[in-house]
């Protein structure tokens, strides 16, 4: 057995030499080097084995040609090549262990300081930006000039810009995270610019009850841009801040470990405030429904458009995945997990009707496939929760339908998922809710639900879509 092992030791030695080189290129993310070193693992096994088997012959050859090898010119060449190889390897090791590390550490510090500056300014912008008080086609713009000051400081961050030009010296994971942060930062800045542009050019006036105020007359297009940019800012800025703290935490772990615990806590604290993201009903309209266990308590389902919902879930899932890969400490101070449950609407309910005291037809939408209903919960949504969500959705549809029917004289066409009805008179409208009860159940059965975990901590769950009809 020992003799057999001795026979393969040279081959194993060659393999491990090649493996060391392969590990180096894997660490450096060098694809060509990985391919070459993979092949060299095999060749070195054969070379070392051939040398071992033919060692006596090689030794005899060296004895015969010893005089040639002792020739001064050969000795000089060998010494020269040996010196060059030593110098080359020495320079390589110095560059790798000292110069590269020092350069990365310097630019990592620039990134950390730059991102911290961004976060401080974004927090100030976030607290200042609000929908101005509206009165018909006029908005009040008092105090909005401060946003321009914050915005200019957000743009002029030379340390961050210098570091970003050298982003290629970092590893693939660091580049991916910093690039994701930079993308969100630029989008936030774009919407801040749009918001500032919309409220610029105000006028001073004196109101009897208020005194001197600043206001601006706005068109319908400007009002839409104002609401759109405000909504995007209120969603993007908190997520950008969380991404910023995650960047700082990863960079500090690799290049400035004395501060990593502090940055980790800031990141976790910011993630703990994710629930606040959905609280503004001007951005996410909400529907309250009694809690399944405690009827006196209302639970909130926030209504998000599908694009926003997908984007929020995608970014928060990315943050969770990246954090769990880089985190070195597992203690999260008993923070509650945050699970996100959402309902996907696969069709729509709408009708064309004639309103009371009018002879004109109008299109009224009750619910559409562009909407999602979202609920945040500290518990993994189970079958009981899903059944409760079905009741909530039915209550929402019937309640909204009832409110709209009070304004209607006659329904011309009604679309309810795959169901189509026409010419419903005022006499029939009073009992339409009960009449459509079975059709509403069928409509809800075609809707889907899914669950995610969006906090960086907590138990992983499978986010599989499931039709309500399968429950």
C-alpha positions in Angstrom: 0.0 0.0 0.0 2.8 2.4 1.0 4.8 1.5 -2.1 1.7 2.3 -4.3 1.3 5.6 -2.6 5.0 6.4 -3.2 4.5 5.7 -6.9 1.8 8.5 -7.2 3.4 11.1 -4.9 5.3 12.8 -7.8 2.0 13.1 -9.8 0.2 14.5 -6.7 3.0 17.0 -6.1 2.7 18.3 -9.7 -1.1 18.4 -9.3 -0.9 20.5 -6.1 1.6 22.9 -7.7 -0.9 23.5 -10.6 -3.7 23.8 -8.0 -1.9 26.6 -6.2 -1.6 28.5 -9.4 -5.3 27.9 -10.2 -6.4 29.2 -6.8 -4.4 32.3 -7.4 -6.1 33.0 -10.7 -9.5 32.2 -9.3 -8.9 34.8 -6.5 -7.8 37.3 -9.2 -10.9 36.6 -11.3 -8.6 35.9 -14.3 -10.5 33.7 -16.8 -7.5 33.0 -19.1 -5.3 32.2 -16.2 -7.9 29.8 -14.8 -8.1 28.0 -18.1 -4.3 27.7 -18.5 -3.7 26.7 -14.9 -6.5 24.1 -15.1 -4.6 22.5 -18.0 -1.3 22.8 -16.2 -2.6 20.7 -13.3 -2.8 17.8 -15.7 0.5 18.4 -17.5 2.4 18.9 -14.2 1.2 15.5 -13.0 2.7 13.9 -16.1 5.9 16.0 -16.0 6.6 15.2 -12.3 5.8 11.5 -12.8 8.1 11.3 -15.9 10.9 13.0 -13.9 10.4 10.6 -11.0 10.4 7.5 -13.2 13.4 8.6 -15.2 15.4 10.1 -12.4 18.4 7.8 -12.8 18.6 8.5 -16.5 18.5 12.2 -15.9 21.2 11.9 -13.2 23.4 9.9 -15.6 22.9 12.6 -18.3 23.9 15.4 -15.8 27.1 13.5 -14.9 28.0 13.0 -18.5 27.5 16.6 -19.4 28.7 18.0 -16.1 31.6 19.8 -17.8 29.2 21.6 -20.1 27.1 22.7 -17.2 30.2 23.9 -15.4 31.2 26.1 -18.4 31.4 29.7 -17.2 28.9 31.0 -19.8 26.3 28.5 -18.8 26.8 29.3 -15.1 26.4 33.0 -15.8 23.2 32.4 -17.8 21.8 30.2 -15.1 22.7 32.7 -12.4 21.2 35.5 -14.4 18.0 33.7 -15.1 17.7 32.7 -11.4 18.3 36.3 -10.3 15.7 37.6 -12.8 13.2 35.0 -11.7 13.8 35.9 -8.0 13.5 39.7 -8.7 10.3 39.1 -10.7 8.7 37.0 -8.0 9.8 39.4 -5.3 8.3 42.4 -7.2 5.2 40.4 -7.8 4.7 39.5 -4.1 5.5 43.1 -3.0 3.0 44.5 -5.5 0.3 42.0 -4.5 0.7 42.1 -0.8 1.6 45.8 -0.3 0.9 48.0 -3.3 -2.4 46.5 -4.4 -3.7 46.2 -0.9 -2.7 49.8 0.0 -4.3 51.1 -3.2 -7.6 49.3 -2.5 -7.6 50.5 1.1 -7.1 54.1 0.0 -9.9 54.1 -2.6 -12.2 52.1 -0.2 -11.8 54.9 2.3 -12.7 57.4 -0.4 -15.8 55.4 -1.2 -16.8 55.0 2.4 -16.5 58.8 3.1 -18.2 59.7 -0.2 -21.2 57.3 0.4 -21.5 58.5 4.0 -21.7 62.1 2.7 -24.4 61.0 0.1 -26.5 59.3 2.9 -26.4 62.4 5.1 -27.6 64.6 2.3 -30.2 62.1 1.1 -31.6 62.0 4.6 -31.9 65.8 4.6 -33.5 65.8 1.1 -36.0 63.1 2.2 -37.1 65.1 5.2 -37.5 68.3 3.2 -39.3 67.0 0.1 -43.1 66.9 0.4 -46.0 67.5 -1.8 -46.7 71.3 -1.6 -50.1 72.3 -0.3 -52.4 72.5 -3.3 -55.3 74.9 -4.0 -57.0 74.4 -7.4 -54.2 74.9 -10.0 -51.8 76.5 -7.5 -49.1 75.0 -5.3 -47.3 76.6 -2.4 -43.6 76.3 -2.5 -42.4 77.8 0.8 -39.0 76.5 1.9 -38.3 74.4 -1.2 -35.2 76.4 -2.1 -33.2 74.4 0.5 -33.6 71.3 -1.6 -31.4 73.0 -4.3 -28.6 73.5 -1.8 -28.7 69.8 -0.7 -28.9 68.7 -4.3 -25.7 70.7 -5.3 -23.8 69.1 -2.5 -25.0 65.7 -3.5 -23.6 66.2 -7.0 -20.2 67.7 -6.0 -18.6 64.8 -4.2 -15.1 64.6 -5.7 -13.8 61.9 -3.4 -16.5 59.5 -4.5 -16.0 60.4 -8.2 -12.3 59.7 -8.0 -12.9 56.4 -6.3 -15.5 55.4 -8.8 -13.0 55.9 -11.6 -10.8 53.2 -10.0 -13.7 50.8 -9.3 -11.9 48.1 -11.4 -9.3 47.4 -8.8 -12.0 45.9 -6.5 -13.3 42.4 -6.7 -16.4 41.4 -8.7 -18.8 41.4 -5.7 -17.7 44.8 -4.5 -18.0 46.2 -8.0 -21.5 44.8 -8.4 -22.7 46.3 -5.1 -21.1 49.7 -5.6 -22.5 49.9 -9.2 -26.0 49.0 -7.9 -25.8 51.8 -5.3 -24.5 54.2 -7.9 -27.4 53.4 -10.3 -30.0 54.0 -7.5 -28.2 57.2 -6.5 -28.4 58.6 -10.0 -32.1 57.7 -10.4 -32.8 59.4 -7.1 -31.0 62.5 -8.3 -32.9 62.4 -11.5 -36.3 62.5 -9.7 -35.0 65.1 -7.3 -34.1 67.3 -10.3 -37.6 66.7 -11.8 -39.2 67.7 -8.6 -37.1 70.8 -8.3 -37.7 71.7 -11.9 -41.5 71.4 -11.5 -41.7 73.7 -8.5 -39.1 76.3 -9.7 -40.1 79.8 -10.9 -42.4 80.6 -8.0 -44.1 84.0 -7.2 -44.5 85.8 -3.9 -47.9 87.0 -2.8 -49.6 88.3 0.3 -52.5 86.4 1.7 -54.7 88.1 4.4 -54.8 85.1 6.8 -51.3 83.7 6.1 -49.1 86.7 5.2 -46.4 86.6 2.6 -46.2 83.2 0.8 -44.5 81.7 -2.3 -46.7 79.9 -4.8 -46.7 78.7 -8.4 -49.5 78.1 -10.9 -49.1 74.6 -12.3 -50.5 72.8 -15.4 -51.9 69.3 -15.4 -48.7 68.0 -16.9 -46.6 69.7 -14.2 -48.9 68.3 -11.5 -48.5 64.8 -12.9 -44.7 65.2 -13.0 -44.7 66.5 -9.4 -46.7 63.5 -8.1 -44.6 61.1 -10.1 -41.2 62.5 -9.0 -42.4 62.7 -5.4 -43.5 59.1 -5.4 -40.2 57.9 -6.9 -38.2 59.9 -4.4 -40.1 58.5 -1.4 -39.4 54.9 -2.7 -35.9 55.3 -4.1 -34.2 57.3 -1.5 -34.7 55.0 1.5 -33.6 52.0 -0.7 -30.5 53.9 -1.9 -29.6 54.7 1.7 -29.9 51.0 2.7 -27.7 50.1 -0.3 -25.2 52.8 0.7 -24.8 51.4 4.2 -24.4 47.9 2.8 -21.6 49.1 0.5 -19.9 50.8 3.4 -20.3 47.6 5.5 -18.7 45.4 2.9 -15.8 47.8 2.2 -15.1 48.2 5.9 -15.1 44.5 6.4 -12.4 44.1 3.7 -10.4 47.3 4.2 -11.3 49.1 7.5 -12.4 46.5 10.0 -12.2 48.7 13.1 -15.5 50.4 12.0 -17.3 47.5 10.5 -19.4 46.7 13.6 -20.7 50.3 13.7 -21.6 50.3 10.0 -23.3 46.9 10.3 -25.5 48.3 13.1 -26.4 51.4 11.0 -27.3 49.1 8.1 -29.5 46.9 10.2 -31.2 49.9 11.9 -32.1 51.3 8.4 -33.5 48.0 7.3 -35.6 47.8 10.4 -37.4 50.9 9.2 -38.6 49.3 5.9 -42.2 49.3 7.2 -42.1 53.1 7.0 -41.6 52.9 3.3 -45.3 51.9 2.8 -46.9 54.2 5.3 -47.6 57.3 3.1 -51.1 56.7 1.7 -50.5 59.4 -0.9 -48.0 57.0 -2.5 -49.5 53.7 -1.6 -53.3 53.8 -1.0 -54.3 51.4 1.7 -57.3 49.2 2.5 -57.9 48.3 6.1 -59.4 44.9 7.1 -60.0 43.4 10.5 -57.3 41.1 11.8 -58.2 37.4 11.6 -57.4 36.8 15.3 -58.2 40.2 16.7 -61.1 41.7 14.9 -60.8 45.0 16.7 -57.3 45.5 15.1 -57.1 46.5 11.5 -54.4 45.2 9.2 -53.3 47.2 6.2 -53.0 46.1 2.6 -51.1 48.7 0.5 -52.0 49.1 -3.1 -48.9 49.3 -5.4 -48.7 49.2 -9.1 -47.1 46.0 -10.4 -43.9 47.7 -11.8 -43.1 49.4 -8.5 -44.0 46.3 -6.5 -41.6 44.1 -8.6 -38.8 46.7 -8.3 -39.1 47.1 -4.6 -39.2 43.3 -4.0 -36.3 42.7 -6.5 -34.0 45.3 -4.8 -34.8 44.3 -1.2 -34.2 40.6 -2.2 -30.9 41.5 -3.7 -29.9 43.4 -0.5 -30.9 40.4 1.7 -28.9 38.0 -0.5 -25.7 40.2 -0.5 -25.9 40.9 3.2 -26.2 37.2 4.1 -23.1 36.5 2.0 -20.8 39.1 3.5 -22.1 39.2 7.2 -19.6 37.9 9.7 -21.7 38.4 12.8 -25.0 36.7 13.2 -26.5 38.6 16.1 -29.3 40.9 15.1 -30.5 41.9 18.5 -33.8 39.9 18.2 -35.1 42.0 15.4 -38.4 40.7 14.0 -38.3 39.4 10.4 -40.3 41.3 7.7 -42.2 39.2 5.3 -44.0 40.6 2.3 -47.2 39.0 1.1 -48.8 40.3 -2.1 -51.8 39.6 -4.2 -51.5 39.7 -8.0 -54.6 40.6 -10.0 -54.7 38.6 -13.3 -57.7 40.4 -14.9 -59.8 43.5 -14.3 -63.3 44.7 -13.3 -64.7 47.7 -15.0 -67.9 48.9 -16.6 -69.2 51.6 -18.9 -72.2 53.4 -17.4 -74.4 56.4 -17.5 -74.2 58.5 -14.3 -77.2 59.9 -12.6 -78.3 63.4 -13.8 -76.3 62.8 -17.0 -76.7 61.3 -20.4 -73.0 60.7 -21.1 -71.3 57.4 -20.9 -68.2 57.0 -18.7 -65.7 54.2 -18.0 -65.3 53.2 -14.3 -62.5 50.9 -13.2 -62.9 48.9 -10.0 -59.7 46.9 -10.0 -57.0 46.1 -12.7 -54.1 43.8 -13.4 -51.7 46.8 -12.9 -52.4 46.7 -9.1 -51.0 44.5 -6.4 -52.1 44.3 -2.8 -49.2 44.2 -0.3 -49.1 43.4 3.4 -46.0 43.4 5.7 -46.0 40.9 8.5 -43.5 39.5 11.0 -44.9 36.0 10.5 -44.5 33.6 7.6 -47.9 33.9 5.7 -49.6 30.5 6.0 -52.8 29.0 4.6 -54.9 30.7 7.2 -53.4 34.0 6.2 -54.0 33.4 2.5 -57.7 32.5 3.2 -58.0 35.8 5.2 -56.5 37.7 2.2 -59.1 36.2 -0.1 -61.8 37.6 2.2 -60.1 41.0 2.2 -60.0 41.1 -1.5 -63.7 40.2 -1.9 -64.6 42.9 0.7 -62.5 45.5 -1.2 -64.1 44.7 -4.5 -67.7 44.7 -3.1 -67.1 47.9 -1.1 -65.7 49.8 -4.1 -68.4 48.4 -6.4 -71.1 49.6 -3.9 -69.6 53.1 -3.7 -69.5 53.4 -7.5 -73.0 52.0 -8.1 -74.5 54.8 -5.9 -73.5 57.3 -8.6 -74.8 55.3 -11.6 -78.2 55.4 -13.4 -77.6 52.6 -15.9 -74.8 50.1 -16.7 -74.2 49.6 -20.4 -71.4 47.0 -20.3 -69.8 45.3 -17.3 -66.5 43.3 -17.5 -65.8 41.1 -14.5 -62.8 38.9 -15.4 -64.1 36.4 -18.0 -67.7 37.4 -17.3 -69.4 40.0 -19.5 -72.8 41.5 -18.8 -74.7 44.4 -20.5 -77.7 46.7 -20.1 -78.2 46.6 -16.3 -80.9 49.1 -15.3 -81.2 51.1 -12.1 -83.7 48.6 -10.6 -81.2 45.8 -10.9 -78.3 47.9 -9.7 -79.6 47.8 -6.1 -79.1 44.1 -5.9 -76.1 43.8 -8.2 -73.6 43.0 -5.4 -75.5 39.9 -4.4 -76.1 39.0 -8.1 -72.4 39.1 -8.9 -71.3 37.3 -5.7 -70.5 34.1 -7.5 -68.7 35.9 -10.4 -66.6 37.8 -7.9 -65.5 34.5 -6.2 -64.5 33.2 -9.6 -62.6 36.4 -10.4 -60.7 36.1 -7.1 -60.0 32.4 -7.7 -57.9 33.4 -10.8 -55.8 35.9 -8.8 -52.5 34.8 -7.4 -50.5 35.3 -4.2 -46.9 35.0 -3.2 -44.7 35.6 -0.2 -41.2 37.0 0.2 -38.8 37.8 3.1 -37.5 41.3 2.6 -35.5 41.8 5.8 -31.8 40.8 5.7 -32.5 38.5 8.7 -35.2 35.8 9.2 -36.0 32.4 7.8 -35.9 31.9 4.0 -39.1 31.0 2.3 -40.0 29.9 -1.2 -41.6 32.7 -3.2 -43.9 30.5 -5.4 -46.9 31.9 -7.1 -50.2 30.2 -6.2 -53.7 30.8 -7.4 -56.3 31.5 -4.8 -58.4 28.7 -6.4 -55.7 26.2 -5.2 -56.2 27.1 -1.5 
